Amino acid sequence: MKITEELLNEMKIKDENFSDGLIKPDGDYVRIPRGHLHGMMELLPWTENEIWKMIPDDDSPLFWLIEKTGCVLTDYNNSIGMKMTPAQQTVFDMMRKHGVLTDDYYDLTKQREKVREAREQKENRKQ
Protein backbone atom coordinates (compact mmCIF):
# COMPACT_ATOMS: atom_id res chain seq x y z
CA MET A 1 0.00 0.00 0.00
CA LYS A 2 1.14 3.53 -0.66
CA ILE A 3 1.57 5.65 2.44
CA THR A 4 -0.05 9.08 2.29
CA GLU A 5 -0.58 11.86 4.82
CA GLU A 6 -4.32 11.10 4.80
CA LEU A 7 -3.80 7.40 5.44
CA LEU A 8 -1.43 8.09 8.33
CA ASN A 9 -3.89 10.51 9.93
CA GLU A 10 -6.69 7.96 9.56
CA MET A 11 -4.66 5.01 10.87
CA LYS A 12 -3.45 6.94 13.91
CA ILE A 13 -7.09 6.98 15.04
CA LYS A 14 -8.35 3.64 13.66
CA ASP A 15 -5.49 1.17 14.14
CA GLU A 16 -3.01 1.22 16.99
CA ASN A 17 -1.06 -1.65 15.38
CA PHE A 18 -0.55 0.12 12.05
CA SER A 19 3.14 0.48 12.89
CA ASP A 20 3.66 -3.31 12.62
CA GLY A 21 4.74 -3.84 9.04
CA LEU A 22 7.37 -3.86 6.33
CA ILE A 23 8.57 -1.05 4.09
CA LYS A 24 9.61 -2.62 0.79
CA PRO A 25 12.55 -1.15 -1.17
CA ASP A 26 10.11 0.63 -3.53
CA GLY A 27 8.44 2.35 -0.55
CA ASP A 28 5.28 0.22 -0.51
CA TYR A 29 4.09 -0.62 2.99
CA VAL A 30 2.92 -4.14 3.84
CA ARG A 31 0.84 -5.05 6.89
CA ILE A 32 1.97 -8.23 8.65
CA PRO A 33 -0.90 -10.06 10.33
CA ARG A 34 1.28 -13.18 10.81
CA GLY A 35 4.41 -11.34 11.97
CA HIS A 36 7.60 -9.99 10.42
CA LEU A 37 9.18 -13.36 9.54
CA HIS A 38 6.12 -14.66 7.69
CA GLY A 39 5.55 -11.26 6.09
CA MET A 40 9.01 -11.31 4.53
CA MET A 41 8.73 -14.98 3.53
CA GLU A 42 5.54 -14.18 1.63
CA LEU A 43 7.50 -11.68 -0.49
CA LEU A 44 9.97 -14.32 -1.70
CA PRO A 45 9.31 -16.72 -4.60
CA TRP A 46 9.92 -19.88 -2.53
CA THR A 47 7.80 -21.87 -0.11
CA GLU A 48 8.28 -21.38 3.60
CA ASN A 49 9.95 -24.82 3.88
CA GLU A 50 12.37 -23.98 1.05
CA ILE A 51 13.26 -20.68 2.72
CA TRP A 52 13.96 -22.34 6.08
CA LYS A 53 16.36 -24.74 4.30
CA MET A 54 18.17 -21.79 2.66
CA ILE A 55 18.88 -19.95 5.93
CA PRO A 56 22.30 -20.98 7.29
CA ASP A 57 22.16 -22.67 10.69
CA ASP A 58 24.57 -20.13 12.16
CA ASP A 59 22.58 -17.09 10.99
CA SER A 60 19.62 -15.15 12.32
CA PRO A 61 16.51 -15.95 10.24
CA LEU A 62 15.22 -12.42 10.82
CA PHE A 63 18.45 -10.75 9.69
CA TRP A 64 18.84 -13.13 6.73
CA LEU A 65 15.31 -12.32 5.54
CA ILE A 66 15.88 -8.58 5.95
CA GLU A 67 18.96 -8.85 3.74
CA LYS A 68 17.21 -11.04 1.14
CA THR A 69 14.07 -8.90 0.87
CA GLY A 70 15.63 -5.48 1.41
CA CYS A 71 12.69 -4.65 3.69
CA VAL A 72 12.66 -2.33 6.68
CA LEU A 73 10.81 -3.94 9.59
CA THR A 74 8.70 -1.51 11.55
CA ASP A 75 6.92 -1.54 14.85
CA TYR A 76 6.12 1.26 17.23
CA ASN A 77 9.22 0.90 19.45
CA ASN A 78 11.91 0.54 16.79
CA SER A 79 12.65 -0.35 13.21
CA ILE A 80 15.39 -2.48 11.69
CA GLY A 81 16.79 -3.02 8.22
CA MET A 82 19.68 -2.43 5.89
CA LYS A 83 20.66 0.96 4.48
CA MET A 84 17.33 2.43 3.40
CA THR A 85 16.47 3.27 -0.18
CA PRO A 86 15.29 6.85 -0.77
CA ALA A 87 11.70 5.55 -1.07
CA GLN A 88 11.98 3.68 2.24
CA GLN A 89 13.47 6.73 3.93
CA THR A 90 10.58 8.91 2.72
CA VAL A 91 7.96 6.49 4.10
CA PHE A 92 9.88 6.01 7.37
CA ASP A 93 10.15 9.78 7.85
CA MET A 94 6.42 10.27 7.17
CA MET A 95 5.51 7.57 9.67
CA ARG A 96 7.82 9.10 12.29
CA LYS A 97 6.39 12.57 11.69
CA HIS A 98 2.89 11.23 12.37
CA GLY A 99 3.96 9.41 15.54
CA VAL A 100 3.40 5.96 14.04
CA LEU A 101 7.09 5.07 14.55
CA THR A 102 9.84 6.26 16.88
CA ASP A 103 13.23 7.54 15.71
CA ASP A 104 14.96 4.29 16.69
CA TYR A 105 16.39 2.63 13.56
CA TYR A 106 18.91 -0.20 13.65
CA ASP A 107 20.94 -0.44 10.45
CA LEU A 108 22.19 -4.01 9.93
CA THR A 109 24.37 -3.24 6.90
CA LYS A 110 27.73 -3.57 8.69
CA GLN A 111 26.60 -6.62 10.65
CA ARG A 112 25.54 -8.37 7.44
CA GLU A 113 28.87 -7.49 5.78
CA LYS A 114 30.70 -9.14 8.70
CA VAL A 115 28.53 -12.25 8.40
CA ARG A 116 29.26 -12.48 4.66
CA GLU A 117 33.01 -12.01 5.22
CA ALA A 118 33.09 -14.67 7.95
CA ARG A 119 31.17 -17.09 5.71
CA GLU A 120 33.57 -16.43 2.80
CA GLN A 121 36.60 -17.02 5.04
CA LYS A 122 35.06 -20.26 6.27
CA GLU A 123 34.46 -21.39 2.66
CA ASN A 124 38.04 -20.47 1.66
CA ARG A 125 39.46 -22.57 4.52
CA LYS A 126 37.49 -25.57 3.27
CA GLN A 127 39.10 -25.36 -0.18
DSSP file (Angstrom, degrees, kcal/mol; ACC not computed):
  #  RESIDUE AA STRUCTURE BP1 BP2  ACC     N-H-->O    O-->H-N    N-H-->O    O-->H-N    TCO  KAPPA ALPHA  PHI   PSI    X-CA   Y-CA   Z-CA
    1    1 A M              0   0    0      0, 0.0    28,-2.9     0, 0.0     2,-0.4   0.000 360.0 360.0 360.0 146.3    0.0    0.0    0.0
    2    2 A K        -     0   0    0     26,-0.2     2,-0.5     1,-0.0    26,-0.1  -0.688 360.0-131.6 -83.3 134.3    1.1    3.5   -0.7
    3    3 A I        +     0   0    0     -2,-0.4     2,-0.3    24,-0.4     3,-0.0  -0.758  32.4 172.7 -89.1 127.9    1.6    5.6    2.4
    4    4 A T     >  -     0   0    0     -2,-0.5     4,-2.4     1,-0.1     5,-0.2  -0.865  46.1-110.3-127.7 163.8   -0.1    9.1    2.3
    5    5 A E  H  > S+     0   0    0     -2,-0.3     4,-2.3     1,-0.2     5,-0.2   0.910 119.9  51.6 -57.4 -43.2   -0.6   11.9    4.8
    6    6 A E  H  > S+     0   0    0      1,-0.2     4,-2.3     2,-0.2    -1,-0.2   0.914 109.1  49.1 -63.0 -44.1   -4.3   11.1    4.8
    7    7 A L  H  > S+     0   0    0      1,-0.2     4,-2.9     2,-0.2     5,-0.2   0.917 111.0  50.0 -62.7 -43.2   -3.8    7.4    5.4
    8    8 A L  H  X S+     0   0    0     -4,-2.4     4,-1.9     1,-0.2    -1,-0.2   0.909 110.7  49.3 -63.7 -41.4   -1.4    8.1    8.3
    9    9 A N  H  X S+     0   0    0     -4,-2.3     4,-0.8    -5,-0.2    -1,-0.2   0.909 114.6  45.8 -62.0 -41.6   -3.9   10.5    9.9
   10   10 A E  H >X S+     0   0    0     -4,-2.3     4,-2.5     1,-0.2     3,-0.7   0.919 112.9  48.6 -67.3 -44.9   -6.7    8.0    9.6
   11   11 A M  H 3X S+     0   0    0     -4,-2.9     4,-2.3     1,-0.2     7,-0.3   0.792  99.9  65.7 -70.5 -28.1   -4.7    5.0   10.9
   12   12 A K  H 3< S+     0   0    0     -4,-1.9    -1,-0.2    -5,-0.2    -2,-0.2   0.858 114.6  32.6 -60.3 -33.0   -3.5    6.9   13.9
   13   13 A I  H << S+     0   0    0     -4,-0.8    -2,-0.2    -3,-0.7    -1,-0.2   0.872 127.0  38.3 -88.0 -43.8   -7.1    7.0   15.0
   14   14 A K  H  < S+     0   0    0     -4,-2.5     2,-0.5     1,-0.2    -3,-0.2   0.828 118.5  32.8 -81.7 -35.1   -8.3    3.6   13.7
   15   15 A D    ><  -     0   0    0     -4,-2.3     3,-1.4    -5,-0.2    -1,-0.2  -0.896  47.2-175.0-139.0 103.8   -5.5    1.2   14.1
   16   16 A E  T 3  S+     0   0    0     -2,-0.5     3,-0.4     1,-0.3    -1,-0.1   0.678  91.0  55.4 -71.4 -15.7   -3.0    1.2   17.0
   17   17 A N  T >  S+     0   0    0      1,-0.2     3,-1.8     2,-0.1    -1,-0.3   0.211  70.7 109.5 -99.0  15.2   -1.1   -1.7   15.4
   18   18 A F  T <   +     0   0    0     -3,-1.4    -1,-0.2     1,-0.3    -2,-0.1   0.772  68.4  67.6 -61.4 -24.3   -0.5    0.1   12.0
   19   19 A S  T 3  S+     0   0    0     -3,-0.4     2,-1.0    -4,-0.2    -1,-0.3   0.695  77.2  92.9 -70.4 -17.4    3.1    0.5   12.9
   20   20 A D    <   +     0   0    0     -3,-1.8    12,-1.0    55,-0.1     2,-0.3  -0.658  69.7  82.1 -81.2 102.8    3.7   -3.3   12.6
   21   21 A G  E    S-AB  31  74A   0     53,-2.0    53,-2.9    -2,-1.0     2,-0.4  -0.925  71.3 -87.3-171.4-165.3    4.7   -3.8    9.0
   22   22 A L  E     -AB  30  73A   0      8,-2.1     8,-2.8    -2,-0.3     2,-0.7  -0.990  18.2-149.0-130.9 136.4    7.4   -3.9    6.3
   23   23 A I  E     -AB  29  72A   0     49,-2.7    49,-2.1    -2,-0.4     6,-0.2  -0.937  24.8-145.6-103.9 113.1    8.6   -1.1    4.1
   24   24 A K    >   -     0   0    0      4,-2.9     3,-2.7    -2,-0.7    47,-0.1  -0.305  28.5-101.2 -72.9 160.8    9.6   -2.6    0.8
   25   25 A P  T 3  S+     0   0    0      0, 0.0    63,-0.4     0, 0.0    62,-0.3   0.788 123.8  55.8 -54.4 -29.2   12.6   -1.2   -1.2
   26   26 A D  T 3  S-     0   0    0     61,-0.1     3,-0.1     2,-0.1    -2,-0.0   0.444 122.8-105.3 -84.2   1.8   10.1    0.6   -3.5
   27   27 A G  S <  S+     0   0    0     -3,-2.7   -24,-0.4     1,-0.3     2,-0.1   0.340  73.7 141.0  93.2  -6.8    8.4    2.4   -0.6
   28   28 A D        -     0   0    0    -26,-0.1    -4,-2.9    -5,-0.1     2,-0.4  -0.427  45.8-136.3 -66.5 145.7    5.3    0.2   -0.5
   29   29 A Y  E     -A   23   0A   0    -28,-2.9     2,-0.5    -6,-0.2    -6,-0.2  -0.901  16.0-162.7-109.2 133.4    4.1   -0.6    3.0
   30   30 A V  E     -A   22   0A   0     -8,-2.8    -8,-2.1    -2,-0.4     2,-0.1  -0.962  13.2-137.5-120.0 126.3    2.9   -4.1    3.8
   31   31 A R  E     -A   21   0A   0     -2,-0.5   -10,-0.2   -10,-0.2   -13,-0.1  -0.488  14.3-149.8 -73.8 152.7    0.8   -5.1    6.9
   32   32 A I    >   +     0   0    0    -12,-1.0     3,-1.5    -2,-0.1     7,-0.1  -0.647  25.9 166.7-129.9  76.5    2.0   -8.2    8.6
   33   33 A P  T 3  S+     0   0    0      0, 0.0    -1,-0.1     0, 0.0     3,-0.1   0.777  85.6  43.6 -61.7 -25.3   -0.9  -10.1   10.3
   34   34 A R  T 3  S-     0   0    0      1,-0.3     4,-0.4     2,-0.1     3,-0.1   0.340 123.0 -94.9-102.1   6.1    1.3  -13.2   10.8
   35   35 A G    <>  -     0   0    0     -3,-1.5     4,-2.3     1,-0.1    -1,-0.3  -0.239  42.8 -67.9 103.8 167.0    4.4  -11.3   12.0
   36   36 A H  H  > S+     0   0    0      2,-0.2     4,-2.4     1,-0.2     5,-0.2   0.902 125.7  51.8 -63.3 -45.4    7.6  -10.0   10.4
   37   37 A L  H  > S+     0   0    0      1,-0.2     4,-2.4     2,-0.2    -1,-0.2   0.957 115.1  40.9 -58.3 -52.5    9.2  -13.4    9.5
   38   38 A H  H  > S+     0   0    0     -4,-0.4     4,-2.2     1,-0.2    -1,-0.2   0.874 111.6  58.0 -65.3 -36.5    6.1  -14.7    7.7
   39   39 A G  H  < S+     0   0    0     -4,-2.3     4,-0.5     1,-0.2    -1,-0.2   0.915 110.6  42.1 -59.4 -43.4    5.6  -11.3    6.1
   40   40 A M  H >X S+     0   0    0     -4,-2.4     3,-1.2     1,-0.2     4,-0.6   0.893 111.0  55.8 -71.3 -38.8    9.0  -11.3    4.5
   41   41 A M  H >< S+     0   0    0     -4,-2.4     3,-1.2     1,-0.3     5,-0.2   0.882 101.5  58.4 -59.8 -37.5    8.7  -15.0    3.5
   42   42 A E  T 3< S+     0   0    0     -4,-2.2    -1,-0.3     1,-0.3    -2,-0.2   0.705 100.5  57.9 -66.2 -18.8    5.5  -14.2    1.6
   43   43 A L  T <4 S+     0   0    0     -3,-1.2    -1,-0.3    -4,-0.5    -2,-0.2   0.658  93.7  82.4 -83.8 -16.5    7.5  -11.7   -0.5
   44   44 A L  S << S-     0   0    0     -3,-1.2     7,-0.1    -4,-0.6    25,-0.0  -0.539  83.9-123.9 -91.2 156.5   10.0  -14.3   -1.7
   45   45 A P  S    S+     0   0    0      0, 0.0     2,-0.2     0, 0.0    -1,-0.1   0.365  84.2  80.9 -82.1   7.6    9.3  -16.7   -4.6
   46   46 A W  S    S-     0   0    0     -5,-0.2    -2,-0.1     1,-0.1     2,-0.1  -0.675  84.8 -99.8-110.7 164.7    9.9  -19.9   -2.5
   47   47 A T     >  -     0   0    0     -2,-0.2     4,-2.3     1,-0.1     5,-0.2  -0.338  37.9-107.9 -73.6 163.7    7.8  -21.9   -0.1
   48   48 A E  H  > S+     0   0    0      1,-0.2     4,-2.4     2,-0.2     5,-0.2   0.908 121.1  51.7 -60.1 -42.0    8.3  -21.4    3.6
   49   49 A N  H  > S+     0   0    0      1,-0.2     4,-1.7     2,-0.2    -1,-0.2   0.905 109.3  49.8 -62.0 -41.8   10.0  -24.8    3.9
   50   50 A E  H  > S+     0   0    0      1,-0.2     4,-1.3     2,-0.2    -1,-0.2   0.904 110.5  50.7 -63.0 -41.0   12.4  -24.0    1.1
   51   51 A I  H >X S+     0   0    0     -4,-2.3     4,-1.4     1,-0.2     3,-0.6   0.929 106.7  53.1 -64.1 -45.4   13.3  -20.7    2.7
   52   52 A W  H 3< S+     0   0    0     -4,-2.4     3,-0.2     1,-0.3    -1,-0.2   0.874 108.6  51.2 -58.4 -36.3   14.0  -22.3    6.1
   53   53 A K  H 3< S+     0   0    0     -4,-1.7    -1,-0.3     1,-0.2    -2,-0.2   0.786 107.4  54.1 -70.3 -26.8   16.4  -24.7    4.3
   54   54 A M  H << S+     0   0    0     -4,-1.3    -1,-0.2    -3,-0.6    -2,-0.2   0.763  86.6  92.0 -78.3 -26.3   18.2  -21.8    2.7
   55   55 A I  S  < S-     0   0    0     -4,-1.4     4,-0.0    -3,-0.2    10,-0.0  -0.575  85.2-118.2 -75.3 121.1   18.9  -20.0    5.9
   56   56 A P    >   -     0   0    0      0, 0.0     3,-1.8     0, 0.0     8,-0.1  -0.268  16.7-124.3 -58.8 143.6   22.3  -21.0    7.3
   57   57 A D  T 3  S+     0   0    0      1,-0.3    -2,-0.1    -4,-0.1    -4,-0.0   0.808 110.3  52.1 -58.7 -31.3   22.2  -22.7   10.7
   58   58 A D  T 3  S+     0   0    0      2,-0.1     2,-0.3     0, 0.0    -1,-0.3   0.181  99.4  83.6 -94.2  18.7   24.6  -20.1   12.2
   59   59 A D  S <  S-     0   0    0     -3,-1.8     3,-0.1    -4,-0.0    -4,-0.0  -0.817  84.1-106.1-120.3 159.2   22.6  -17.1   11.0
   60   60 A S     >  -     0   0    0     -2,-0.3     4,-2.9     1,-0.2     5,-0.2  -0.736  21.8-147.7 -80.9 121.4   19.6  -15.2   12.3
   61   61 A P  H  > S+     0   0    0      0, 0.0     4,-2.4     0, 0.0     5,-0.2   0.899  99.1  51.5 -55.8 -40.5   16.5  -16.0   10.2
   62   62 A L  H  > S+     0   0    0      2,-0.2     4,-2.1     1,-0.2     5,-0.1   0.946 113.3  42.6 -62.4 -48.9   15.2  -12.4   10.8
   63   63 A F  H  > S+     0   0    0      2,-0.2     4,-2.3     1,-0.2    -1,-0.2   0.892 113.3  53.1 -66.7 -39.2   18.4  -10.7    9.7
   64   64 A W  H  X S+     0   0    0     -4,-2.9     4,-2.5     1,-0.2    -1,-0.2   0.920 110.9  46.9 -60.8 -44.7   18.8  -13.1    6.7
   65   65 A L  H  X S+     0   0    0     -4,-2.4     4,-2.7    -5,-0.2     6,-0.4   0.869 108.9  54.4 -67.5 -37.0   15.3  -12.3    5.5
   66   66 A I  H  X S+     0   0    0     -4,-2.1     4,-2.3    -5,-0.2     5,-0.4   0.940 111.9  45.0 -59.7 -46.1   15.9   -8.6    6.0
   67   67 A E  H  < S+     0   0    0     -4,-2.3    -2,-0.2     1,-0.2    -1,-0.2   0.920 115.1  47.4 -64.6 -43.7   19.0   -8.8    3.7
   68   68 A K  H  < S+     0   0    0     -4,-2.5    -2,-0.2     1,-0.2    -1,-0.2   0.889 122.1  33.6 -66.3 -40.0   17.2  -11.0    1.1
   69   69 A T  H  < S-     0   0    0     -4,-2.7    -1,-0.2    -5,-0.2    -2,-0.2   0.738  93.0-137.0 -89.6 -23.5   14.1   -8.9    0.9
   70   70 A G     <  +     0   0    0     -4,-2.3    15,-0.2    -5,-0.3    -3,-0.1   0.634  53.1 149.7  74.4  12.7   15.6   -5.5    1.4
   71   71 A C        -     0   0    0     -5,-0.4     2,-0.5    -6,-0.4    11,-0.4  -0.429  47.5-135.1 -81.3 152.6   12.7   -4.6    3.7
   72   72 A V  E     -B   23   0A   0    -49,-2.1   -49,-2.7     9,-0.2     2,-0.4  -0.942  22.1-141.4 -99.9 124.6   12.7   -2.3    6.7
   73   73 A L  E     -BC  22  80A   0      7,-3.1     7,-2.0    -2,-0.5     2,-0.4  -0.742  22.8-167.0 -87.2 131.8   10.8   -3.9    9.6
   74   74 A T  E     +BC  21  79A   0    -53,-2.9   -53,-2.0    -2,-0.4     2,-0.3  -0.943  21.7 150.6-123.2 142.7    8.7   -1.5   11.5
   75   75 A D        -     0   0    0      3,-1.0    27,-0.4    -2,-0.4   -55,-0.1  -0.926  58.0 -93.3-150.7 173.6    6.9   -1.5   14.8
   76   76 A Y  S    S+     0   0    0     -2,-0.3    26,-0.9     1,-0.2     3,-0.1   0.884 119.1  45.5 -59.3 -41.9    6.1    1.3   17.2
   77   77 A N  S    S-     0   0    0      1,-0.2    27,-0.3    24,-0.1     2,-0.3   0.867 125.4 -20.8 -74.5 -38.3    9.2    0.9   19.4
   78   78 A N        -     0   0    0     25,-0.1    -3,-1.0    -3,-0.1     2,-0.3  -0.984  52.4-135.6-163.1 168.4   11.9    0.5   16.8
   79   79 A S  E     -Cd  74 105A   0     25,-2.1    27,-2.6    -2,-0.3     2,-0.3  -0.937  16.3-165.6-132.3 154.8   12.7   -0.3   13.2
   80   80 A I  E     +Cd  73 106A   0     -7,-2.0    -7,-3.1    -2,-0.3     2,-0.3  -0.997  26.5 107.8-145.0 144.0   15.4   -2.5   11.7
   81   81 A G  E     - d   0 107A   0     25,-2.2    27,-3.4    -2,-0.3    28,-0.4  -0.976  59.3 -68.6 177.4-168.6   16.8   -3.0    8.2
   82   82 A M  S    S-     0   0    0    -11,-0.4     2,-0.2    -2,-0.3     3,-0.1  -0.208  83.9 -45.3 -90.0-171.3   19.7   -2.4    5.9
   83   83 A K  S    S-     0   0    0      1,-0.1    -1,-0.2    -2,-0.1     2,-0.1  -0.429  76.5-116.7 -58.3 127.4   20.7    1.0    4.5
   84   84 A M        -     0   0    0     -2,-0.2    -1,-0.1    -3,-0.1   -13,-0.1  -0.355  15.9-126.0 -73.0 146.0   17.3    2.4    3.4
   85   85 A T     >  -     0   0    0    -15,-0.2     4,-2.7     1,-0.1     5,-0.2  -0.439  34.9-104.1 -74.1 161.9   16.5    3.3   -0.2
   86   86 A P  H  > S+     0   0    0      0, 0.0     4,-2.1     0, 0.0     5,-0.1   0.893 124.3  52.0 -56.1 -38.7   15.3    6.9   -0.8
   87   87 A A  H  > S+     0   0    0    -62,-0.3     4,-2.0     2,-0.2     5,-0.2   0.907 110.5  47.3 -65.1 -41.5   11.7    5.5   -1.1
   88   88 A Q  H  > S+     0   0    0    -63,-0.4     4,-3.0     1,-0.2     5,-0.2   0.915 110.5  52.4 -64.4 -42.3   12.0    3.7    2.2
   89   89 A Q  H  X S+     0   0    0     -4,-2.7     4,-2.7     1,-0.2    -2,-0.2   0.898 107.9  51.8 -61.4 -40.7   13.5    6.7    3.9
   90   90 A T  H  X S+     0   0    0     -4,-2.1     4,-2.1    -5,-0.2    -1,-0.2   0.934 113.5  43.2 -61.3 -47.4   10.6    8.9    2.7
   91   91 A V  H  X S+     0   0    0     -4,-2.0     4,-2.5     2,-0.2    -2,-0.2   0.922 114.0  51.0 -65.6 -44.3    8.0    6.5    4.1
   92   92 A F  H  X S+     0   0    0     -4,-3.0     4,-2.3     1,-0.2    -2,-0.2   0.926 111.0  48.6 -58.2 -46.5    9.9    6.0    7.4
   93   93 A D  H  X S+     0   0    0     -4,-2.7     4,-2.6    -5,-0.2    -1,-0.2   0.892 111.0  50.3 -63.2 -40.3   10.1    9.8    7.9
   94   94 A M  H  X S+     0   0    0     -4,-2.1     4,-1.6     2,-0.2    -1,-0.2   0.921 111.2  48.4 -62.8 -43.6    6.4   10.3    7.2
   95   95 A M  H  <>S+     0   0    0     -4,-2.5     5,-2.4     1,-0.2     6,-1.2   0.873 112.7  48.4 -67.2 -36.4    5.5    7.6    9.7
   96   96 A R  H ><5S+     0   0    0     -4,-2.3     3,-2.0     4,-0.2    -2,-0.2   0.934 107.9  54.9 -65.2 -46.0    7.8    9.1   12.3
   97   97 A K  H 3<5S+     0   0    0     -4,-2.6    -2,-0.2     1,-0.3    -1,-0.2   0.834 109.7  47.5 -56.9 -34.5    6.4   12.6   11.7
   98   98 A H  T 3<5S-     0   0    0     -4,-1.6    -1,-0.3    -5,-0.2    -2,-0.2   0.360 117.1-112.5 -90.8   4.8    2.9   11.2   12.4
   99   99 A G  T < 5S+     0   0    0     -3,-2.0    -3,-0.2     2,-0.2    -2,-0.1   0.637  85.6 119.4  76.1  13.2    4.0    9.4   15.5
  100  100 A V  S   <S+     0   0    0     -5,-2.4     2,-0.3    -6,-0.2    -4,-0.2   0.850  80.6  24.5 -76.4 -34.9    3.4    6.0   14.0
  101  101 A L  S    S-     0   0    0     -6,-1.2    -2,-0.2    -9,-0.2   -25,-0.1  -0.871  78.3-125.9-124.9 158.3    7.1    5.1   14.5
  102  102 A T        -     0   0    0    -26,-0.9   -27,-0.1   -27,-0.4    -5,-0.1  -0.423  34.6-103.9 -90.5 176.6    9.8    6.3   16.9
  103  103 A D  S    S+     0   0    0     -2,-0.1     2,-0.5    -7,-0.1   -25,-0.1   0.594  83.4 116.9 -75.5 -11.3   13.2    7.5   15.7
  104  104 A D        +     0   0    0    -27,-0.3   -25,-2.1     2,-0.0     2,-0.4  -0.454  36.4 165.9 -70.3 112.4   15.0    4.3   16.7
  105  105 A Y  E     -d   79   0A   0     -2,-0.5     2,-0.7   -27,-0.2   -25,-0.2  -0.995  23.0-156.5-128.9 127.9   16.4    2.6   13.6
  106  106 A Y  E     -d   80   0A   0    -27,-2.6   -25,-2.2    -2,-0.4     2,-0.6  -0.911   9.6-154.1-106.8 113.2   18.9   -0.2   13.6
  107  107 A D  E     -d   81   0A   0     -2,-0.7     3,-0.3   -27,-0.2     4,-0.3  -0.780  10.2-173.5 -90.7 117.1   20.9   -0.4   10.4
  108  108 A L     >  +     0   0    0    -27,-3.4     4,-2.8    -2,-0.6     5,-0.3   0.380  53.8 107.0 -89.5   2.6   22.2   -4.0    9.9
  109  109 A T  H  > S+     0   0    0    -28,-0.4     4,-1.9     1,-0.2    -1,-0.2   0.902  83.1  41.1 -54.1 -50.7   24.4   -3.2    6.9
  110  110 A K  H  > S+     0   0    0     -3,-0.3     4,-2.1     1,-0.2    -1,-0.2   0.887 114.3  52.9 -66.8 -38.4   27.7   -3.6    8.7
  111  111 A Q  H  > S+     0   0    0     -4,-0.3     4,-2.0     1,-0.2    -1,-0.2   0.917 110.0  48.1 -62.0 -43.0   26.6   -6.6   10.7
  112  112 A R  H  X S+     0   0    0     -4,-2.8     4,-2.4     1,-0.2    -1,-0.2   0.853 108.4  54.6 -68.0 -34.5   25.5   -8.4    7.4
  113  113 A E  H  X S+     0   0    0     -4,-1.9     4,-2.6    -5,-0.3    -1,-0.2   0.914 108.5  49.4 -62.9 -41.8   28.9   -7.5    5.8
  114  114 A K  H  X S+     0   0    0     -4,-2.1     4,-2.6     2,-0.2    -2,-0.2   0.901 109.9  50.8 -63.5 -41.2   30.7   -9.1    8.7
  115  115 A V  H  X S+     0   0    0     -4,-2.0     4,-2.3     2,-0.2    -2,-0.2   0.926 111.6  47.9 -62.2 -44.8   28.5  -12.3    8.4
  116  116 A R  H  X S+     0   0    0     -4,-2.4     4,-2.5     2,-0.2    -2,-0.2   0.924 112.5  48.7 -62.1 -44.9   29.3  -12.5    4.7
  117  117 A E  H  X S+     0   0    0     -4,-2.6     4,-2.5     1,-0.2    -2,-0.2   0.919 111.7  48.8 -62.2 -43.9   33.0  -12.0    5.2
  118  118 A A  H  X S+     0   0    0     -4,-2.6     4,-2.1     1,-0.2    -1,-0.2   0.896 111.9  49.3 -62.7 -40.4   33.1  -14.7    7.9
  119  119 A R  H  X S+     0   0    0     -4,-2.3     4,-2.3     2,-0.2    -1,-0.2   0.905 111.1  49.6 -66.0 -41.4   31.2  -17.1    5.7
  120  120 A E  H  X S+     0   0    0     -4,-2.5     4,-2.5     2,-0.2    -2,-0.2   0.910 110.7  49.8 -64.0 -42.1   33.6  -16.4    2.8
  121  121 A Q  H  X S+     0   0    0     -4,-2.5     4,-1.9     2,-0.2    -1,-0.2   0.902 110.3  50.7 -62.7 -40.6   36.6  -17.0    5.0
  122  122 A K  H  X S+     0   0    0     -4,-2.1     4,-1.2     1,-0.2    -2,-0.2   0.912 111.3  48.0 -62.6 -43.1   35.1  -20.3    6.3
  123  123 A E  H  X S+     0   0    0     -4,-2.3     4,-0.9     1,-0.2     3,-0.3   0.893 109.6  53.0 -64.8 -40.5   34.5  -21.4    2.7
  124  124 A N  H  < S+     0   0    0     -4,-2.5     3,-0.4     1,-0.2    -1,-0.2   0.850 105.7  54.0 -64.9 -34.6   38.0  -20.5    1.7
  125  125 A R  H  < S+     0   0    0     -4,-1.9    -1,-0.2     1,-0.2    -2,-0.2   0.813 103.9  56.7 -68.7 -29.4   39.5  -22.6    4.5
  126  126 A K  H  <        0   0    0     -4,-1.2    -1,-0.2    -3,-0.3    -2,-0.2   0.783 360.0 360.0 -70.6 -26.5   37.5  -25.6    3.3
  127  127 A Q     <        0   0    0     -4,-0.9    -1,-0.2    -3,-0.4    -2,-0.2   0.471 360.0 360.0 -80.4 360.0   39.1  -25.4   -0.2
